Amino acid sequence: MGQLEKMRTNFQQSLAFGFSVICKVRFFFIGALVSGLLAFDCSVFAGSITGRVIVEIPSNNKAGSDTDEYDSRRYKFLEKVDYSKFRDFIVSIEGADVALEENDKRPQAAVSQKNGRFVPRILAISKGTEVSWPNRDAIFHNVFSMSETESFDLGYYKNTDEPKKIVFDKTGRVDVFCSIHADMTCVVLVLPNPWFAKTDKKGEFTIEGIPAGSYRLKVWHERLPVKHLDVVVDENADTEVEIAMGFGALPKI
């Protein structure tokens, strides 16, 4: 092989080696960039909503003013509504529909049947959640619903049986009963996204991890009209609200 041919071969080999190195470096940086994007914590752009829900007692509420009648045999055991003891308000973000991705882990929740009651009696979940219904009593219970959102009958089973489960794929209210025991009822609220909270004993709540933006807040209670409130969530900030629930929005007839 002549000198010129050797120089040409060496040049081609050097060129191929350099191209290989450049490609490896480029793929390394691209891979690092993709990994960084996948690992990026989107919560840095999120905010939160904290607040308190109060109940406005109807101005024309005459409960207790006719004490003599309530002391009579006919009404002695008639229980009056104590609005100050209202609990289990569900505060949620309305209209922001978040669907489960194929590789997402399905959310889990549970409602126990204990001492002849459903516990909790009010359950808020996001769409796609699987709810387990374990029987903690030594007697048979049943779980069924006739709701349009989700209708089902889990049959009869005891605490020695495997808990029945059901996935709630539609948003809405689901009223659940036991076909054996009259006082066993509960409500499952299936919400469109994970940004919701149940109030504590003081009526306070916190919803975290909400992407920055403008939203419509919805407050639900089983014995009061739904209340809506427009809110703005800023990045890395907490939006504080106080929400008064009552009958003022209902049409008077």
Secondary structure, DSSP 8 states (H G I E B T S, - for coil): --HHHHHHHHHHHHHHHHHHHHHHHHHHHHHHHHHHHHH--GGGGEEEEEEEEEE---TT--TTTTHHHHTSTTTTT-----GGG----EEEEES------TTS---EEE-EEETTEEESSEEEEETTEEEEE-B-SSS-EEEEEE-SS-EEEEEEE-TTS--EEEEE-S-EEEEEE-SS-TT-EEEEEEESSS-EEE--TTSEEEEEEEESEEEEEEEEETTEEEEEEEEEE-TT-EEEEEEEE-STTS---
